[in-house]
């Protein structure tokens, strides 16, 4: 395909056009991805997740600067909250990362969640694949900041950084069963705030419980003040360290885990798309909602009816 050939040859406009089409989930974009997939597998994918206001964007900006000094070629994907009116991204990537927007070796793209509750958008796996096929060394994914619901990134990232602030210390136990469990690295940001020491110690305890198994990775806790450029080198070193550990501890197992997660994300979205399309064709939504409103059917039976009809 001409489009994919252009992307493989470094055509940034072609890549941007395909990413836009993928955000709209067009059949043409899915076909293009089939041709690009054999050219993926080069990039190290890093998720940066955590609650809104934790400083994820600033950390990513500083990580870009660090890796560019090492001549790394980067892709950056920013998943922004969706406007409830337009479903577009509310915040702009180039506003927050303006320093790097004109660097031809840093490809920045933002998309909206479009209501997805897992912190990612349905088009994220495809967009990451395009950046990978473009030859990026590292791809940074900033998720939307949905707190404990922000779990999908664990299926996609090779290394997942969970950004925490000292003000979250009192809520750490409530978060432990969710987003904290996805961490390969904890970035304790804004360590000039009170409770930084106590929060660091609590994160160390959580990390220890994750590494009880023999030979398991122990998530390090890295203290940062991203706005003051502090702790960035150590954070980047831990990313490299985790990448090396993953290769040494069984590369094929890690690759299979990553591909399993990727396939799960894609299947889930395509199954939901198919169900929505079939329901719209048969005007089934209106019928089911009307029956539920009249208490003629419960939502669990309605879901079973849909699945039995569409996936016999």
C-alpha positions as CSV (number, residue, x, y, z in Angstrom):
1,X,0.0,0.0,0.0
2,X,1.3,3.4,-0.9
3,X,0.2,5.0,2.4
4,X,2.1,2.4,4.5
5,X,5.1,2.6,2.2
6,X,5.2,6.4,2.7
7,X,5.0,6.0,6.5
8,X,7.8,3.5,6.5
9,X,9.9,6.0,4.5
10,X,9.4,8.6,7.2
11,X,6.4,10.6,5.8
12,X,5.1,12.4,8.9
13,X,2.0,13.8,7.1
14,X,1.0,10.3,6.0
15,X,1.5,9.0,9.6
16,X,-0.6,11.8,11.0
17,X,-3.3,11.2,8.4
18,X,-3.5,7.5,9.2
19,X,-3.6,8.2,13.0
20,X,-6.5,10.6,12.4
21,X,-8.3,7.9,10.4
22,X,-7.6,5.3,13.1
23,X,-9.1,7.6,15.7
24,X,-12.3,7.4,13.6
25,X,-11.9,3.6,13.4
26,X,-12.2,3.5,9.6
27,X,-11.9,0.2,7.7
28,X,-9.1,1.6,5.6
29,X,-7.0,2.4,8.6
30,X,-7.4,-1.1,9.9
31,X,-6.2,-2.5,6.6
32,X,-3.2,-0.2,6.7
33,X,-2.3,-1.5,10.2
34,X,-2.2,-5.1,8.8
35,X,0.6,-4.0,6.5
36,X,2.5,-2.1,9.2
37,X,2.4,-4.8,11.9
38,X,5.4,-6.8,10.5
39,X,7.5,-3.7,10.9
40,X,6.7,-3.2,14.6
41,X,8.6,-4.5,17.7
42,X,11.5,-2.1,17.7
43,X,10.2,0.5,20.2
44,X,10.2,0.3,24.0
45,X,6.7,1.4,25.1
46,X,6.4,3.4,28.3
47,X,3.1,4.2,30.0
48,X,2.9,7.2,32.3
49,X,-0.3,7.0,34.4
50,X,-1.7,8.4,37.6
51,X,-4.4,10.7,38.9
52,X,-5.0,14.1,37.3
53,X,-2.7,16.8,38.6
54,X,0.1,14.4,39.5
55,X,2.4,16.0,37.0
56,X,2.5,13.4,34.2
57,X,2.8,15.9,31.4
58,X,5.7,17.7,33.0
59,X,7.5,14.4,33.7
60,X,7.1,13.3,30.1
61,X,8.4,16.7,28.9
62,X,11.5,16.2,31.0
63,X,11.9,12.6,29.9
64,X,11.8,13.7,26.3
65,X,14.6,16.2,26.9
66,X,16.7,13.5,28.6
67,X,16.3,10.9,25.9
68,X,16.9,13.4,23.1
69,X,20.3,14.1,24.7
70,X,20.9,10.4,24.1
71,X,19.8,10.8,20.4
72,X,16.8,8.7,21.0
73,X,13.9,9.1,18.5
74,X,10.6,9.4,20.3
75,X,6.9,9.0,19.8
76,X,4.6,10.6,22.4
77,X,0.9,9.8,22.6
78,X,-1.2,12.0,24.9
79,X,-4.7,10.6,25.7
80,X,-6.8,13.6,26.8
81,X,-10.2,13.9,28.4
82,X,-13.1,14.0,25.8
83,X,-15.3,17.0,25.6
84,X,-18.9,15.8,26.4
85,X,-20.1,17.9,23.5
86,X,-17.6,17.3,20.7
87,X,-15.8,14.1,21.9
88,X,-12.6,15.9,21.0
89,X,-9.5,16.3,23.1
90,X,-9.9,19.2,25.6
91,X,-6.2,19.7,26.2
92,X,-3.6,20.1,23.4
93,X,-0.4,18.2,23.4
94,X,1.6,21.1,21.8
95,X,0.5,23.5,24.5
96,X,2.0,21.3,27.2
97,X,5.0,20.1,25.3
98,X,5.6,23.1,23.1
99,X,9.4,22.9,23.7
100,X,9.6,19.7,21.6
101,X,6.8,20.3,19.1
102,X,9.2,21.4,16.4
103,X,11.8,18.7,16.9
104,X,11.6,16.3,13.9
105,X,12.8,13.5,16.1
106,X,9.9,13.8,18.5
107,X,6.4,12.9,17.0
108,X,3.7,14.1,19.4
109,X,0.0,13.1,18.9
110,X,-3.0,13.6,21.1
111,X,-6.4,11.8,21.0
112,X,-9.5,11.9,23.1
113,X,-10.7,9.0,25.2
114,X,-14.2,9.2,23.6
115,X,-15.8,7.9,26.8
116,X,-13.5,5.0,27.3
117,X,-13.2,4.3,31.0
118,X,-9.9,2.4,31.1
119,X,-7.7,5.5,30.6
120,X,-7.0,4.7,26.9
121,X,-8.9,5.2,23.6
122,X,-9.9,2.4,21.2
123,X,-7.4,3.7,18.7
124,X,-4.4,3.7,21.0
125,X,-2.9,0.3,20.1
126,X,-3.0,1.2,16.4
127,X,-1.5,4.6,16.8
128,X,1.3,3.1,18.9
129,X,1.9,0.5,16.2
130,X,2.3,3.3,13.6
131,X,4.9,5.1,15.8
132,X,6.7,1.8,16.3
133,X,6.7,1.1,12.5
134,X,8.1,4.6,12.0
135,X,11.2,3.5,13.8
136,X,10.8,5.2,17.2
137,X,13.2,4.1,19.9
138,X,10.8,4.9,22.8
139,X,7.1,5.6,22.8
140,X,5.7,7.5,25.8
141,X,1.9,7.2,26.5
142,X,0.3,9.6,28.8
143,X,-3.0,8.3,30.0
144,X,-6.0,10.4,30.8
145,X,-5.6,10.5,34.6
146,X,-8.7,8.5,35.5
147,X,-7.4,7.2,38.9
148,X,-8.2,3.6,39.7
149,X,-10.0,3.0,36.4
150,X,-6.8,3.7,34.5
151,X,-5.8,0.1,33.9
152,X,-5.7,-0.5,30.2
153,X,-2.2,0.8,29.8
154,X,-0.9,-2.4,31.5
155,X,-1.8,-4.3,28.4
156,X,0.1,-2.1,26.1
157,X,3.2,-0.7,27.8
158,X,6.4,-2.7,28.4
159,X,7.2,-0.4,31.3
160,X,4.5,1.3,33.3
161,X,5.3,4.4,35.4
162,X,2.7,5.3,38.1
163,X,3.0,8.9,39.1
164,X,2.0,9.6,42.7
165,X,2.1,12.8,44.8
166,X,2.6,13.2,48.6
167,X,-1.0,14.4,48.9
168,X,-2.1,10.9,47.8
169,X,-0.5,9.3,50.9
170,X,-3.8,9.2,52.9
171,X,-5.5,7.4,50.0
172,X,-2.8,5.0,49.2
173,X,-4.4,1.9,50.6
174,X,-7.6,2.6,48.7
175,X,-5.6,2.8,45.5
176,X,-3.4,-0.3,46.2
177,X,-5.8,-2.8,44.7
178,X,-6.1,-0.8,41.5
179,X,-3.7,1.4,39.6
180,X,-0.7,0.9,41.9
181,X,-0.7,-2.8,41.1
182,X,0.2,-1.9,37.4
183,X,3.4,-0.1,38.4
184,X,6.9,-1.2,37.2
185,X,8.2,2.1,38.5
186,X,6.7,4.6,41.0
187,X,7.5,8.2,40.4
188,X,6.9,10.2,43.6
189,X,6.5,13.7,42.1
190,X,6.3,17.0,43.9
191,X,8.5,15.8,46.7
192,X,8.9,19.3,48.1
193,X,5.4,18.9,49.5
194,X,4.6,17.7,53.1
195,X,4.2,14.0,53.7
196,X,6.8,13.2,50.9
197,X,8.8,11.0,53.3
198,X,5.8,9.1,54.6
199,X,4.4,8.5,51.1
200,X,7.8,7.3,49.9
201,X,7.9,4.8,52.7
202,X,4.4,3.6,52.0
203,X,5.3,3.1,48.3
204,X,8.3,1.1,49.3
205,X,6.1,-1.2,51.4
206,X,3.8,-1.7,48.4
207,X,6.7,-2.4,46.1
208,X,8.0,-5.0,48.6
209,X,4.7,-6.9,48.5
210,X,5.0,-7.0,44.7
211,X,8.5,-8.5,44.8
212,X,8.0,-11.3,47.3
213,X,8.2,-13.9,44.6
214,X,11.8,-15.1,44.0
215,X,13.3,-13.3,41.1
216,X,10.4,-10.9,40.6
217,X,10.9,-7.3,39.7
218,X,10.8,-4.9,42.6
219,X,9.3,-1.6,41.5
220,X,11.7,1.2,42.5
221,X,10.4,4.5,44.0
222,X,12.0,7.5,42.3
223,X,11.6,10.9,44.0
224,X,11.1,13.7,41.4
225,X,10.3,17.3,41.2
226,X,9.7,17.5,37.5
227,X,9.0,21.2,37.4
228,X,12.5,21.7,38.8
229,X,14.1,19.0,36.5
230,X,15.0,16.9,39.5
231,X,15.0,13.1,39.5
232,X,14.6,12.7,35.7
233,X,17.9,11.0,35.1
234,X,17.2,8.4,37.8
235,X,13.7,7.8,36.4
236,X,15.1,7.3,32.9
237,X,17.8,5.0,34.3
238,X,15.1,2.9,35.9
239,X,13.2,2.6,32.6
240,X,16.4,1.3,31.0
241,X,16.9,-1.0,34.0
242,X,13.4,-2.5,33.7
243,X,13.8,-3.0,29.9
244,X,17.0,-4.9,30.5
245,X,15.5,-7.0,33.4
246,X,12.5,-7.9,31.1
247,X,14.9,-9.2,28.4
248,X,17.0,-11.2,30.9
249,X,14.1,-12.7,32.8
250,X,12.5,-14.3,29.8
251,X,12.0,-12.2,26.7
252,X,9.5,-14.6,25.0
253,X,7.2,-14.7,28.1
254,X,7.2,-10.9,28.2
255,X,6.6,-10.6,24.5
256,X,3.7,-13.1,24.7
257,X,2.2,-11.2,27.7
258,X,2.4,-7.9,25.7
259,X,0.8,-9.4,22.6
260,X,-1.9,-11.1,24.7
261,X,-2.8,-7.7,26.2
262,X,-2.7,-6.0,22.8
263,X,-5.0,-8.7,21.3
264,X,-7.4,-8.4,24.2
265,X,-7.7,-4.6,23.8
266,X,-8.4,-4.9,20.0
267,X,-10.8,-7.8,20.4
268,X,-12.8,-6.0,23.0
269,X,-13.2,-2.8,20.9
270,X,-14.0,-4.7,17.7
271,X,-16.6,-6.8,19.5
272,X,-18.2,-3.7,21.0
273,X,-18.2,-2.0,17.6
274,X,-19.9,-5.0,16.0
275,X,-22.5,-5.2,18.7
276,X,-23.3,-1.4,18.4
277,X,-23.5,-1.6,14.6
278,X,-25.9,-4.6,14.7
279,X,-28.1,-3.0,17.3
280,X,-28.3,0.2,15.4
281,X,-29.3,-1.6,12.2
282,X,-32.1,-3.5,13.9
283,X,-33.1,-0.6,16.1
284,X,-32.7,-3.0,19.0
285,X,-31.3,-0.4,21.4
286,X,-34.6,1.5,21.5
287,X,-36.6,-1.7,21.9
288,X,-34.5,-3.0,24.8
289,X,-34.3,0.3,26.6
290,X,-38.1,0.7,26.4
291,X,-38.6,-2.9,27.8
292,X,-36.2,-2.1,30.6
293,X,-38.0,1.1,31.4
294,X,-41.3,-0.8,31.6
295,X,-39.5,-3.5,33.8
296,X,-40.3,-6.1,31.2
297,X,-36.7,-7.2,31.2
298,X,-33.7,-6.7,33.4
299,X,-30.3,-5.4,32.1
300,X,-28.6,-8.7,32.6
301,X,-31.2,-10.6,30.6
302,X,-31.0,-7.8,27.9
303,X,-27.3,-8.3,27.7
304,X,-27.7,-12.1,27.3
305,X,-30.3,-11.5,24.6
306,X,-28.0,-9.3,22.7
307,X,-25.1,-11.7,22.8
308,X,-27.2,-14.7,21.9
309,X,-28.5,-12.9,18.9
310,X,-25.3,-11.4,17.6
311,X,-22.8,-14.1,18.7
312,X,-24.8,-17.3,18.5
